[in-house]
């Protein structure tokens, strides 16, 4: 399931950066220490793809029912639109629905239901987390994992302002810090259970090779090093160095 996090309204969705991740020959990284495994197999991204659709609020619709219609957590819808009170939505308002392929009709309220009796999304229990990792930053997830239009993407892209602190997704050891073409300045962490996480396009690195980190330890700062059109974090999860979709590991 697609998840969205929004750090703030300052991020313009239309200007999200593209990022690049492709394999380099030894000659291309000459003078630089190679990472512990080959990075990337694809070519540069084209335009980033927004993973969702716009829903225009109609008369009688509530945020809760809109979220239920699209099958997403009401809080996710609130977070994606910077809404802190579900009751503040108005007719004609455009809501970004993360993960939705197309706009759906919400329809009239079922008979016997009253909007005021709907649960306050902020008070609903969160589903129990089996997540092994935590989010490295709060940013807009605008590109997912996997092949899109023939271009492999070994991680996810999270847009955030330059300088945003990047945090370790889990406790582990720093096994690589350095610069890689395409990826820019990267940090690689090794965790228990053969898990590896990689953080690319940083503007600064806050740890050294061999350092031990806890989950949440600041390790880098978001930047636009490497091939990218704007500040974002390219985040990879690998199991035995094989790229995996990070989302199932995240809360
Ligand atoms: Zn990327």
Boltz pocket constraint, residues with backbone or C-beta under 6 A from the ligand:
constraints:
  - pocket:
      binder: B
      contacts: [[A, 19], [A, 20], [A, 21], [A, 153], [A, 155], [A, 156], [A, 157], [A, 233], [A, 234], [A, 235]]
      max_distance: 6.0
